[in-house]
Structure formats: C-alpha cells, structure tokens
Amino acid sequence: MSPIVKLNELPLGHSAYIIDSKDKVQRERLSELGFYNGACVKPLFRGVFGQPTAFLVQNAVIALRRRECENILVNE
C-alpha cells in the first residue's frame, strides 16, 4: 500500500492521486482547477524558497502555495 502524504511533501516528478482536501472552502475552488478526489497530480517545479509549486493536473500546469498544498492529501 502506498503512503498517504500531503501534496507539498510529494517529490518533484512523482505522480500521485488526490485523496482528500481538509479545507472545505478551498476544496471547491481547487476542484474547479482540476484538483478533485481521484485526479492525478505531478509536481513539476518549486520556487526558490519552496513555493509556489507548479503541478501538472488535467493537462494544465497550476501553481499552488505551500499553505494550499498542506491541506491536500495524496496517495503516492
């Protein structure tokens, strides 16, 4: 069984599937961007100080701040 980690802990270049978002207000906004349960995400780049991180999700590249990523759980 693969470990469950926060999205910001996912190493660059590794794909994972979104399991849950702990922040219900943020969940709706992110689902409109393609970050919904079951979606495959892959971190591509990180900023100099560790944020933002650019993710490939649904054939689009979306950047998220660390505090947004900390609320999203993924299955590696």
N, C-alpha and C positions, 0 to 999 in steps of 0.2 A: 504494500500500500504506500502510495506517495505521501510525503509530508504536506501538511497544511501550513502555509506561511502567509505573511502579509505581503501585499503586492510590492511594497518598497524593498522587501528582502529578496525578491526574485533576481538572480544573477542576470546580467546582460546576455542576450542571445538565447535564453532558455524560455520555452513556451510553457504556459500553464493555463488552466481553466478556472474561471471565476466561480467561486462557491457562494459567497455572500458578501453583502456590504452592511457594516454595522450601523452606519448613519443613514436613517430612513429619509431624511431631507436630501442628502447628497445622492442617494440611490436613484431617485427619479431623474435627476439631471444627468448623471453618468450613464444611465440606461439609454437615454436619447443619443449619447455619443457612441454607443456600442458596447459599453461596459455593463453587461447584464449577466445574470447567472447562466453559466454554461458557455459563455463566449471565450474564445481562445485569445490570450494576450501574450505579447512578446516585448520585453523592454529592449529598445534599440540603442539609446544614448542617454547619458546622465550629464547634467550640468556640472560645472567646475566644483561647486560646493555640494554636490549630491542631489541637487534639484534645479529645475524640474527634470523629470524623466520622460522621454518620448517613448510611447508604446505603439506597436503595430496591433490594431484591433479592427476587425471587419474591413480589411484592405485600406485602412486610413491610418495616418500617424497622428496621435493625440498626445499632448504633453500634460502631465499632471504634477501638482505639487506634492511634496512628501506627506503633508497632513491629510491630503485626499487619499493617497495610496495606503496609509496606515489603517484605514477603515475598510479596506477591501481584502478579503481572504481568498487565496487561490490554492489550487491543488497542483503541485509540480508534476 
